Structure formats: structure tokens, C-alpha cells
Amino acid sequence: MSNKLKILITGAQGMLGKDMAETFSDYQAILYDKDELDLTNFSKVKKELNKLKPNLIINCAAYTDVDQAKEQKDLANLINAEVVGNLAEICHDLDIILVQISTEYVFDGQNPIDYNEDSKTSAINVYGQSKALGEKLLIEKCNKYYLIRTSWLYGHNLQKGKTRGMNFIDTMLKLANEKDELNIVNNQFSKPTYTKDLAPAIKRLIVEKYDFGIYHLINENIISPYEFAQEIFKIKNINIKVNPISYTEYPTKIARPINAGLANTKFPKLRSWKEALRDYLK
């Protein structure tokens, strides 16, 4: 793919968006966040894309507050589904490639093995349902798309749209400064993924012209939050008591998938979560 191609990155001020912008800095990249372009203003989006005529759009804009989505269902559906459907329609009409970021939360977490790219979606909370609807609209309305499912993202940029704005690792380090003991869930499982690994993988997918379709891009090996926290403290030489607890003991507003492992069967596997974590904590 030629460096002369024009790439539009939406949600460019977010945690993943900033790393995507850096990864595509050798391309003609247009960086938009909601201040530059309100994606919920469909007529304005259509007008802007007609004017810009990018070859590729990477949509990193999303409603990401899993808990709050229950209270803001309409807003979650607007940003995670209707916006995606509108972008998909415009991209189809203007022959633009659309890259959409999705999540392991489109699955119910009841599978004993990891979900592959063809697994049927079955979300159990509003956030997951809004993302699954976005996927459905993308597939229905656009033929040139990369649908990227990833999980448990962390990176050095602020998580916009979340109450605390901090990723799991930074939250653990903050709590370790404030408490002598932590209770962490040990029977929910996923694959934590570093944005600095995800962004170059997405670039490779595009540049090397992989077939359009669904891809699972995650750091490898499935773990619980308890295992993740243990490794964080080990790397940082922090001496703190960490108690493993069941997710049933942890107060949460909404149901979350228990086994949310994604299987990457279509792309070279990314490095292990342990390697990525060590890199992040350097």
C-alpha cells in the first residue's frame, strides 16, 4: 500500500487512536477527534468524507464505559452502532476501506475454548450488544472492511470516555500505593493487549493487503485479573498481599463474560502478554 494514500483516523485523541496516529505517521494521515468531526452528525460526516475522499478510515472512536452503558444505552448504541453503520454506508458508496475496532464483549464468555473469528456473537451486556450491532451493520453495509476484535486494552495514553481514565495496570499501581492488601478476581479470563502491539498489527494487515474480514488481534495467552496483577507487582518489585476472589464477590453493575478469550487464527500471533507487560512497565 502506497504511502501516498490518504488515511483518516477517528478518535485520534484516544488511547488507541494516538498510537494509531503514531504508527501511520509515515502516511498522509488526517487525525480527527470529536472536536474536529462529530461522528453522530451524519450529514456533516457524509459531506466531510465527500470532500476529503480518504482511501482508508480507521475508526477508533467508541463508547467504552462498560458499566455506564447500562444507564446510557441510547448513547452507546448511537456511537458504537449507528455511527458505524453510517460510516460503512458512506465507505461503500465512496469505495473507502473501513477499519473498525471491536471487542471480546460481543461474546457471552460461556465458551470453554477461545472464540475464533467465525464464532457467533452473543453479548450479555449493553456495551457488548452495542458493539455487536455495530459489527452487524458494518458487515451488511460495507464490502471493504477489516473488523478488528481485541481485548482488555492498555497503553500509555489516557483512556477517554471512562470515569477513571486509567488502564488496569496503572490502576493496580495506584492502589498498591494506597492499600496494604488487594482483592482481585481470579476466575474471569481474557487476553490483555498493549496498544503499541495492536497498532502495528493493524498497519501490517492493511499494508500487506490481507483479505477483508474479521481478525482477532490480541497479545497471547489467557489470564485472570489476579494473574495480571501478580505479574505487575512482581515486575515492579512491589510487596503487597493480593487475595484471589471470585467474580461473584466483586461488586459490579453488569454481567461480564467469564471466558472472553479470542483466538487469532488468521494472522501471525502477537507476542505474549508477559513480554508486552514488561515492555509497558520499562
N, C-alpha and C positions, 0 to 999 in steps of 0.2 A: 504494500500500500504506500503510495507516494506521500512524501512529507508535505507536498503542496495541497493535499486535501484539507478541507475546512472542517474542523470538529467543534461542535458546540457541547459544552459541559454544563448541565444544570445542577443546582445545589452545590455550586463550586466553592462555597464557603464552609461546607460541612466537613465532617471528619474524613469521609472517603473522598468527597469532591476535591478537597485541597491536594490529596495525594494523587488523584487522577490528573489534576491540572499540572502538577509537577512532572508526572510520568509522560505526559503528552506535550511538554514544553518545547520539544523539537518540532512540533507540528504547528500549523496555523490554528491555534485553539482560542475559541471565544468562550469566556467564562461568565456565566450568568448565575446570580443567586436571586432570591425573590425580590430584592430591591431593583434589580435590572429588568426582570421579567416575571410578572405574576402568572404562574402557570395555570392558575384557576380562572384567568380571564381568557377564555378560549378564542374569542375573535381576535384579541390582541396577539395571542400566541401564533395564530394562523398567519396574520399579517406580517409579524416579525420573521417567521420562518420563510415566508414567501420572499421577503426582502433579502434575508441573509443567505438563503439556499446552501446550508451546510451539507456536506456529503454524509455526515455521521453525527448522531446525537447520543451522548451518554447521559442518561437521566439518573443523577444521584440524589435528586430531590425526593423526599419521602416524609410521611408522618411516622415517627419512630417510637413514640412513647407507648409501649405495650400496655401498661396499666391504665393510662389516661384515655386510651382509645375507647374503652367501655363507656366513658362519660361523653366522649366526643365522636360518636360513631359517624355522624354525617361528615365531619371534617376529615376523619381518617379515610372514609370512602371517597371523598372528593379528591384528596391528594394522592392516595395510593391506588385508586381505581379509575375514576373519571378522567383525571389528568392523563393517566397512561393511555386510556382509550382514545382520548383526543389526539395525543402525540402520535399514537400508532396510525390513526386515520390520516393525519397530515403527512406523516412519513411515507405512507403508502402512496398518497397522491403525488408527492414531490420526489419519489424514488430516493428517499433518505434511509440509511441504515440506522436502526434504533437499538441501543443497548440499554436494557432495563435491569435494575438491581432488585432481587427479591430475597427471600428468607426461608430458613428451615421451618418457620412458624406456619407455613402453608400446610404442614402435616400435623397429624394428631399425636404423634410420638408413641403410638402403641405398637409399632413395628419392632420385632425382636432384632432385626438387622437394619443396617443403614438404608435410607431411601435413595434410590437411584433417580436418574433424570426423567425416567418414564413413569415413576410412581404416581398414583392418583392422589391429588391434593384432598385434604380433609381437615381443614383448620378448626381449632376448638375455641378460639377467642376472636374478638372483633378485629384486632390488629391483623392476625393471620388471615381472617376472612377477607379483609380489605385488600391485602397483598395478593391473595389467590384470585380475587375478582380482577385485579389489575393484570395478572398473568393471562387470564381468560380473554380479556379484551385485547391485549397485545397480540395473542395468537390468532384471534378471529379477524383482526383488522389490518394486520401488517404481515408481509411475507418475508421481509428482510430484517430479521431481528436476532439479537443474542439476548436470551433471558438467563441472567446470572443469578443462581441461588448461592448464598453464602451464609455464614452463621457467626453469631457471638463476636461481632466486630470490635476491634480496639485499634487505636492509633494515637499519634501524638497531637492531633488536632482535636479541638473541643467538639463534643457530641451535641450539635444544635438540636433543639426541639425536645430535649429530655430535661426533666426537672433538675437533676443534679449536674448534668453536663459532663459527668466523669465516666470513664470506662471502668470495667470491673477491676482491672489491675490497680489503677490509681485510687479507686475506692478502698481496696484492700490495704494499700499502703497508708492511706489517710486514717482508716480505722485502727490500724496497728499502732499508730501514734497516739490514739485516743483511749484505747482499751487494753486490758491485760489478757483478754480471752475473747474468742470469736466462735459463734456457731454458724457453720457453713453446710449447705445442703450437699449430701453425698450420693443421692440416688436419682438425680436428673442428669442427663448426659447430652453433650453436644461437642462441637469442634471449634474452639476459639480460633479466630482468624485475624491476622495482622494486616491492616490496610496497605502497608508497604509491600506485602506479598501479593495481595489481591489486585492492586492497580496494575503492576507489570504483567500479571497473568492475563488480565482483560486486554491489555495492549497487544500482547502476543497473539491472542485469539483473533483480534481484528487485523493486525499487520500480516499475519501468516494466512489470513483468509480461511479460517476454519469454516466448516459448513454452518449455516444459520441454524438456530435451535436453542435448546436448553442445555446449560452447563452448570455443574456443581463445582465451585472453586472455593476450597477451604484448606487451611493447614491440617495436616493429617493426625490421626489418632483421636479417638473419642474419650472424653474425660468428664468428670463431675466438677462443679464449682469448688468442692472441698479439695480435690486433687490439684486443681489450678492454683488455689490459694496456698496450699502447702509448698508448691514449687516456687511461687513468687517469693515467699518468706525465706525459703532455702537459698535462692539466688542472692537475695539482699541481706543474708545473714541476720534475719530478724527473729528473735526468740520470743514467740508468742504461742499461747495454748490455743489450738484450733480443734473444736469439737465437731465431729461429723453428726449431722442431724438429717432426718427425713424431710422431704419437701412438705409433708403433711404438718410438720411442726413449724414451718416457716410461714408467717402471715403474709398472704398475697391476695390482692383483689380478684385476680383472674386465674383461670386454669392455664397451665403451660404444658407443652409437650414433654413427656418424660424421657423418651429416647429420640432426640432430634438430630441424629447423625445423618449427614449427607454423604453419599458415595459418589466419588468422582470417577466415572468410567470412560470419559470421552476426551480427556485432556491429561498431559503429563502431571503427575501428582505434585502438589506443592510440598515444601519441607514440613517437618514435624512441628507441632505446637511448641514443644520444648525449645527447639532451635530458635523459632520465631520469638518466643518469650525472652530468651536470653539476649537476643538482638535488641528487642524493645527496651530492656532494662539496663543496657550498657550505659 
